[in-house]
Amino acid sequence: FDERISDRLDLSGAIGFSAEPKLDGMAISIRYIGGILVTAATRGDGRSGEDVTHNIKTIGAVPLRLQGDFLPAEIEIRGEVFMPLKGFEALNEAARKAGEKTFANPRNATAGSLRQLDPQIAAVRPLTLFAYAVGKVEGYALPQQHSELLSQLAAWGFPVCPENSVVTGVQGCTEYFE
């Protein structure tokens, strides 16, 4: 992989990589116009997803309005909605005590929570989000480096994975993975 990148970009020397853990939640795209959250959808089949705006708005980690003075006219923020393990365990414990069915894993609990028709149910589930990318953007020049994009996402009010890091070369990637 490293060699292919070097060859295709005609680079010599070690390449810097932005490294982050893979999260096992549910991919989400959140659209903002004029800094205001207007829609949110799951990835679905890659072309169209399920509208989950009503439930995304109940997640405290998701800003309803972007922070800052200079904002894009329109932007699609991509991220991962997930349920931390402690929240998942507490949700299942409460279900057991109530004699209800428990969730098999945090990913299923996240997906089920986002697909609720009643946003009040989603609102009490321990969901959070880490933003990691941008899709469509209008009226704004994005940073060239992914690590800088993560900083910009944080400046707009999004949580980003704290375990992100910039590493150098294959050795840096291997050390990060270990």
Backbone as CSV, one residue per row, in Angstrom:
resi,resn,N_x,N_y,N_z,CA_x,CA_y,CA_z,C_x,C_y,C_z
1,PHE,0.827,-1.186,0.000,0.000,0.000,0.000,0.873,1.251,0.000
2,ASP,1.836,1.285,0.891,2.738,2.426,0.991,3.505,2.620,-0.321
3,GLU,3.992,1.525,-0.894,4.726,1.614,-2.163,3.824,2.113,-3.285
4,ARG,2.591,1.614,-3.342,1.647,2.049,-4.376,1.389,3.548,-4.293
5,ILE,1.207,4.050,-3.087,0.980,5.483,-2.914,2.205,6.270,-3.374
6,SER,3.374,5.843,-2.935,4.609,6.528,-3.337,4.763,6.546,-4.849
7,ASP,4.515,5.394,-5.491,4.635,5.309,-6.948,3.628,6.210,-7.648
8,ARG,2.379,6.135,-7.245,1.318,6.897,-7.924,1.448,8.400,-7.725
9,LEU,1.968,8.810,-6.582,2.136,10.241,-6.323,3.546,10.722,-6.637
10,ASP,4.388,9.797,-7.104,5.773,10.107,-7.445,6.492,10.781,-6.273
11,LEU,6.399,10.119,-5.124,7.010,10.627,-3.901,8.211,9.785,-3.521
12,SER,9.158,10.424,-2.836,10.269,9.668,-2.256,10.291,9.986,-0.770
13,GLY,10.743,9.056,0.013,10.767,9.259,1.457,9.505,8.746,2.112
14,ALA,9.520,8.811,3.423,8.393,8.296,4.207,7.169,9.198,4.041
15,ILE,6.008,8.575,3.999,4.738,9.282,3.857,4.097,9.424,5.231
16,GLY,3.472,10.574,5.453,2.715,10.777,6.681,1.298,10.255,6.502
17,PHE,0.820,9.516,7.462,-0.535,8.960,7.433,-1.321,9.470,8.634
18,SER,-2.590,9.728,8.417,-3.492,10.039,9.512,-4.102,8.716,9.953
19,ALA,-3.932,8.373,11.217,-4.388,7.079,11.729,-5.489,7.280,12.764
20,GLU,-6.538,6.465,12.630,-7.657,6.481,13.569,-8.172,5.060,13.711
21,PRO,-8.750,4.715,14.854,-9.347,3.389,14.971,-10.624,3.278,14.138
22,LYS,-10.940,2.085,13.710,-12.199,1.807,13.007,-13.271,1.653,14.071
23,LEU,-14.335,2.422,13.936,-15.436,2.353,14.895,-16.521,1.438,14.354
24,ASP,-17.151,0.683,15.231,-18.215,-0.220,14.815,-19.551,0.324,15.297
25,GLY,-20.045,1.280,14.536,-21.337,1.870,14.837,-22.142,1.942,13.559
26,MET,-22.690,3.117,13.301,-23.494,3.314,12.103,-23.045,4.596,11.426
27,ALA,-22.661,4.472,10.152,-22.222,5.635,9.391,-23.399,6.582,9.184
28,ILE,-23.096,7.878,9.277,-24.140,8.891,9.164,-23.620,10.064,8.344
29,SER,-24.515,10.685,7.604,-24.220,11.923,6.886,-25.178,12.979,7.406
30,ILE,-24.621,14.102,7.858,-25.430,15.169,8.436,-25.216,16.430,7.595
31,ARG,-26.302,16.981,7.098,-26.225,18.143,6.207,-26.597,19.414,6.960
32,TYR,-25.740,20.425,6.771,-25.941,21.735,7.370,-26.038,22.773,6.258
33,ILE,-26.987,23.668,6.367,-27.099,24.804,5.457,-27.042,26.059,6.317
34,GLY,-26.102,26.947,5.974,-25.933,28.153,6.786,-25.594,27.845,8.228
35,GLY,-24.942,26.719,8.452,-24.535,26.322,9.798,-25.606,25.630,10.618
36,ILE,-26.807,25.428,10.053,-27.923,24.811,10.779,-28.151,23.386,10.279
37,LEU,-28.284,22.445,11.200,-28.555,21.047,10.837,-29.927,20.978,10.157
38,VAL,-29.951,20.403,8.931,-31.227,20.299,8.220,-31.646,18.850,7.971
39,THR,-30.706,17.949,7.701,-31.063,16.545,7.491,-29.922,15.640,7.941
40,ALA,-30.289,14.405,8.255,-29.312,13.373,8.588,-29.813,12.056,8.019
41,ALA,-28.914,11.298,7.435,-29.295,10.019,6.832,-28.222,8.972,7.077
42,THR,-28.661,7.725,7.161,-27.731,6.605,7.243,-27.111,6.396,5.864
43,ARG,-26.046,5.617,5.807,-25.385,5.344,4.537,-26.286,4.535,3.616
44,GLY,-27.113,3.678,4.169,-28.018,2.860,3.351,-27.248,1.974,2.398
45,ASP,-27.628,2.020,1.133,-26.971,1.190,0.121,-25.805,1.907,-0.549
46,GLY,-25.412,3.054,-0.021,-24.327,3.820,-0.604,-24.806,4.927,-1.525
47,ARG,-26.035,4.837,-1.973,-26.620,5.883,-2.833,-27.715,6.649,-2.104
48,SER,-28.509,5.929,-1.351,-29.554,6.584,-0.575,-29.690,5.866,0.756
49,GLY,-29.908,6.663,1.778,-30.033,6.108,3.113,-31.367,6.471,3.729
50,GLU,-31.511,6.059,4.957,-32.748,6.295,5.698,-32.663,7.645,6.414
51,ASP,-33.700,8.451,6.301,-33.743,9.748,6.975,-33.917,9.522,8.473
52,VAL,-32.918,9.925,9.250,-32.952,9.761,10.706,-32.748,11.109,11.411
53,THR,-33.124,12.184,10.729,-32.928,13.536,11.259,-33.532,13.685,12.647
54,HIS,-34.754,13.206,12.824,-35.451,13.360,14.105,-34.683,12.709,15.255
55,ASN,-33.969,11.627,14.990,-33.216,10.953,16.045,-31.819,11.532,16.228
56,ILE,-31.187,11.946,15.142,-29.851,12.547,15.243,-29.904,13.810,16.103
57,LYS,-30.983,14.559,15.979,-31.112,15.803,16.751,-31.192,15.562,18.255
58,THR,-31.428,14.324,18.678,-31.502,14.024,20.114,-30.151,13.645,20.700
59,ILE,-29.137,13.468,19.870,-27.813,13.057,20.344,-27.036,14.312,20.752
60,GLY,-26.707,14.409,22.007,-26.037,15.594,22.533,-24.723,15.931,21.854
61,ALA,-24.016,14.937,21.326,-22.726,15.170,20.679,-22.870,15.805,19.294
62,VAL,-24.071,15.824,18.750,-24.297,16.361,17.407,-24.728,17.819,17.521
63,PRO,-23.916,18.747,17.011,-24.326,20.149,17.087,-25.512,20.445,16.167
64,LEU,-26.503,21.133,16.710,-27.638,21.565,15.893,-27.255,22.782,15.058
65,ARG,-26.244,23.507,15.523,-25.716,24.688,14.825,-24.187,24.618,14.900
66,LEU,-23.524,24.834,13.775,-22.062,24.819,13.753,-21.514,26.034,14.484
67,GLN,-20.381,25.850,15.135,-19.720,26.939,15.849,-18.774,27.673,14.904
68,GLY,-18.505,28.916,15.201,-17.533,29.682,14.429,-18.176,30.796,13.635
69,ASP,-17.325,31.684,13.139,-17.800,32.845,12.394,-17.880,32.592,10.895
70,PHE,-16.886,31.910,10.355,-16.868,31.659,8.914,-17.269,30.205,8.676
71,LEU,-18.482,30.018,8.159,-19.034,28.677,7.977,-19.321,28.415,6.502
72,PRO,-19.301,27.161,6.095,-19.676,26.827,4.720,-21.143,27.169,4.469
73,ALA,-21.458,27.522,3.220,-22.855,27.755,2.857,-23.646,26.467,3.030
74,GLU,-23.031,25.354,2.634,-23.637,24.034,2.791,-22.512,23.029,2.998
75,ILE,-22.737,22.080,3.885,-21.728,21.054,4.128,-22.380,19.767,4.617
76,GLU,-21.820,18.658,4.178,-22.234,17.328,4.635,-21.118,16.777,5.506
77,ILE,-21.419,16.548,6.761,-20.459,15.988,7.711,-20.712,14.489,7.798
78,ARG,-19.650,13.734,7.690,-19.767,12.282,7.812,-19.134,11.840,9.123
79,GLY,-19.781,10.892,9.738,-19.285,10.406,11.007,-19.857,9.050,11.338
80,GLU,-19.559,8.612,12.531,-20.011,7.310,13.015,-20.760,7.526,14.320
81,VAL,-22.022,7.121,14.336,-22.798,7.122,15.570,-22.537,5.768,16.224
82,PHE,-22.269,5.777,17.513,-21.990,4.527,18.206,-22.446,4.618,19.644
83,MET,-22.432,3.472,20.301,-22.824,3.385,21.699,-21.615,2.882,22.489
84,PRO,-21.069,3.714,23.371,-19.947,3.256,24.192,-20.335,2.017,25.002
85,LEU,-19.355,1.165,25.284,-19.623,-0.105,25.964,-20.339,0.071,27.303
86,LYS,-19.939,1.054,28.093,-20.598,1.244,29.400,-22.072,1.584,29.209
87,GLY,-22.375,2.414,28.223,-23.765,2.762,27.941,-24.551,1.562,27.448
88,PHE,-23.905,0.744,26.603,-24.535,-0.473,26.095,-24.855,-1.431,27.240
89,GLU,-23.903,-1.626,28.128,-24.116,-2.531,29.262,-25.245,-2.022,30.166
90,ALA,-25.298,-0.712,30.398,-26.367,-0.132,31.230,-27.725,-0.273,30.542
91,LEU,-27.772,-0.085,29.229,-29.017,-0.233,28.475,-29.534,-1.667,28.574
92,ASN,-28.645,-2.641,28.389,-29.053,-4.038,28.490,-29.450,-4.418,29.912
93,GLU,-28.754,-3.890,30.897,-29.100,-4.188,32.297,-30.500,-3.662,32.613
94,ALA,-30.805,-2.464,32.152,-32.147,-1.899,32.371,-33.204,-2.736,31.652
95,ALA,-32.884,-3.229,30.464,-33.828,-4.076,29.718,-34.057,-5.390,30.459
96,ARG,-32.985,-5.986,30.981,-33.123,-7.242,31.742,-34.021,-7.041,32.964
97,LYS,-33.787,-5.959,33.691,-34.580,-5.680,34.891,-36.053,-5.457,34.561
98,ALA,-36.312,-4.915,33.372,-37.693,-4.655,32.952,-38.311,-5.864,32.254
99,GLY,-37.535,-6.962,32.135,-38.027,-8.159,31.462,-38.139,-7.999,29.949
100,GLU,-37.373,-7.079,29.395,-37.401,-6.828,27.949,-36.235,-7.520,27.263
101,LYS,-36.314,-7.591,25.954,-35.258,-8.181,25.142,-34.013,-7.290,25.181
102,THR,-32.851,-7.921,25.262,-31.592,-7.178,25.258,-31.020,-7.148,23.844
103,PHE,-30.076,-6.247,23.624,-29.393,-6.140,22.333,-28.195,-7.077,22.303
104,ALA,-27.911,-7.631,21.121,-26.798,-8.568,20.970,-25.450,-7.868,21.061
105,ASN,-25.357,-6.638,20.566,-24.086,-5.917,20.565,-24.356,-4.420,20.420
106,PRO,-23.345,-3.589,20.692,-23.549,-2.140,20.623,-23.935,-1.636,19.222
107,ARG,-23.443,-2.276,18.171,-23.786,-1.835,16.830,-25.279,-2.029,16.554
108,ASN,-25.812,-3.191,16.941,-27.247,-3.433,16.764,-28.072,-2.450,17.597
109,ALA,-27.599,-2.164,18.802,-28.310,-1.212,19.653,-28.301,0.184,19.029
110,THR,-27.183,0.559,18.431,-27.081,1.859,17.764,-28.029,1.929,16.578
111,ALA,-27.980,0.910,15.724,-28.842,0.893,14.532,-30.314,0.914,14.931
112,GLY,-30.674,0.113,15.917,-32.060,0.081,16.373,-32.499,1.409,16.961
113,SER,-31.595,2.070,17.647,-31.913,3.363,18.247,-32.121,4.434,17.182
114,LEU,-31.266,4.440,16.168,-31.394,5.451,15.114,-32.624,5.241,14.250
115,ARG,-33.102,4.012,14.178,-34.254,3.708,13.325,-35.594,3.818,14.050
116,GLN,-35.559,4.220,15.307,-36.801,4.389,16.060,-37.683,5.441,15.402
117,LEU,-38.972,5.192,15.372,-39.905,6.199,14.859,-40.138,7.296,15.891
118,ASP,-40.008,6.947,17.154,-40.226,7.894,18.237,-38.875,8.445,18.709
119,PRO,-38.592,9.723,18.458,-37.298,10.268,18.864,-37.091,10.292,20.378
120,GLN,-38.154,10.189,21.162,-37.995,10.157,22.614,-37.278,8.877,23.060
121,ILE,-37.470,7.804,22.306,-36.759,6.555,22.627,-35.278,6.726,22.315
122,ALA,-34.975,7.261,21.137,-33.577,7.482,20.764,-32.898,8.444,21.742
123,ALA,-33.643,9.420,22.234,-33.073,10.443,23.115,-32.536,9.872,24.422
124,VAL,-33.110,8.777,24.906,-32.643,8.216,26.176,-31.591,7.124,25.988
125,ARG,-31.288,6.789,24.757,-30.245,5.793,24.486,-28.875,6.468,24.555
126,PRO,-27.864,5.752,25.057,-26.533,6.361,25.231,-25.727,6.422,23.928
127,LEU,-26.197,7.217,22.977,-25.530,7.341,21.685,-24.592,8.543,21.664
128,THR,-23.544,8.421,20.878,-22.635,9.545,20.656,-22.157,9.485,19.213
129,LEU,-21.302,10.401,18.844,-20.824,10.499,17.474,-19.374,10.948,17.461
130,PHE,-18.619,10.415,16.518,-17.315,10.975,16.160,-17.403,11.344,14.694
131,ALA,-17.088,12.590,14.369,-17.045,13.049,12.980,-15.670,12.707,12.416
132,TYR,-15.616,12.353,11.118,-14.331,11.984,10.535,-14.123,12.434,9.099
133,ALA,-15.146,12.984,8.441,-14.968,13.353,7.036,-16.015,14.364,6.611
134,VAL,-15.821,14.872,5.405,-16.755,15.810,4.799,-17.110,15.275,3.424
135,GLY,-18.399,15.353,3.094,-18.846,15.000,1.747,-18.954,16.276,0.940
136,LYS,-20.142,16.605,0.549,-20.385,17.814,-0.233,-20.083,19.051,0.606
137,VAL,-19.450,20.027,-0.026,-19.193,21.304,0.646,-19.303,22.419,-0.383
138,GLU,-19.941,23.512,0.011,-20.061,24.698,-0.838,-19.715,25.931,-0.022
139,GLY,-18.943,26.809,-0.632,-18.636,28.073,0.014,-17.589,27.983,1.103
140,TYR,-16.665,27.037,0.972,-15.635,26.882,1.989,-14.486,26.059,1.419
141,ALA,-13.259,26.485,1.671,-12.075,25.732,1.245,-11.616,24.856,2.412
142,LEU,-11.704,23.555,2.217,-11.324,22.611,3.269,-9.814,22.475,3.365
143,PRO,-9.299,22.114,4.544,-7.865,21.860,4.689,-7.413,20.716,3.775
144,GLN,-6.159,20.717,3.416,-5.606,19.692,2.533,-5.237,18.401,3.267
145,GLN,-4.917,18.509,4.538,-4.512,17.340,5.317,-5.696,16.837,6.148
146,HIS,-5.827,15.510,6.236,-6.931,14.941,7.013,-6.852,15.351,8.479
147,SER,-5.646,15.376,9.034,-5.495,15.771,10.436,-5.982,17.201,10.657
148,GLU,-5.765,18.076,9.681,-6.254,19.449,9.779,-7.779,19.494,9.653
149,LEU,-8.341,18.611,8.827,-9.791,18.528,8.704,-10.415,18.117,10.036
150,LEU,-9.794,17.159,10.717,-10.304,16.754,12.029,-10.303,17.924,13.002
151,SER,-9.269,18.742,12.948,-9.219,19.933,13.802,-10.331,20.907,13.440
152,GLN,-10.616,21.055,12.143,-11.692,21.944,11.716,-13.051,21.416,12.174
153,LEU,-13.251,20.103,12.060,-14.500,19.502,12.532,-14.695,19.787,14.025
154,ALA,-13.634,19.648,14.797,-13.705,19.932,16.233,-14.025,21.408,16.470
155,ALA,-13.445,22.307,15.680,-13.713,23.739,15.831,-15.182,24.057,15.529
156,TRP,-15.814,23.292,14.646,-17.233,23.494,14.351,-18.136,22.910,15.429
157,GLY,-17.549,22.163,16.378,-18.332,21.635,17.492,-18.543,20.139,17.486
158,PHE,-17.866,19.430,16.574,-18.024,17.978,16.511,-16.983,17.279,17.360
159,PRO,-17.377,16.232,18.052,-16.368,15.391,18.682,-15.658,14.570,17.603
160,VAL,-14.360,14.451,17.734,-13.573,13.577,16.855,-12.874,12.566,17.745
161,CYS,-12.539,11.448,17.177,-11.913,10.389,17.965,-10.604,10.902,18.579
162,PRO,-10.473,10.839,19.899,-9.251,11.342,20.535,-8.021,10.485,20.246
163,GLU,-8.225,9.279,19.748,-7.092,8.407,19.447,-6.563,8.613,18.036
164,ASN,-6.876,9.753,17.388,-6.321,9.988,16.058,-4.890,10.486,16.201
165,SER,-4.081,10.188,15.194,-2.673,10.552,15.252,-2.110,10.630,13.838
166,VAL,-1.084,11.423,13.661,-0.347,11.445,12.396,0.909,10.614,12.624
167,VAL,1.108,9.637,11.753,2.262,8.743,11.869,3.063,8.801,10.568
168,THR,4.300,8.330,10.629,5.170,8.381,9.463,5.525,6.976,9.001
169,GLY,5.229,6.711,7.735,5.640,5.468,7.087,4.953,4.229,7.628
170,VAL,5.383,3.110,7.068,4.824,1.816,7.457,5.099,1.535,8.932
171,GLN,6.298,1.886,9.384,6.640,1.637,10.791,5.700,2.412,11.715
172,GLY,5.413,3.654,11.377,4.483,4.443,12.192,3.099,3.842,12.222
173,CYS,2.655,3.341,11.050,1.334,2.696,10.996,1.310,1.441,11.869
174,THR,2.364,0.655,11.781,2.455,-0.576,12.563,2.475,-0.269,14.054
175,GLU,3.267,0.716,14.448,3.322,1.089,15.866,1.973,1.602,16.355
176,TYR,1.285,2.382,15.535,-0.035,2.874,15.912,-0.988,1.701,16.094
177,PHE,-0.975,0.767,15.164,-1.851,-0.395,15.237,-1.577,-1.203,16.510
178,GLU,-0.316,-1.427,16.810,0.029,-2.212,18.005,-0.359,-1.475,19.259
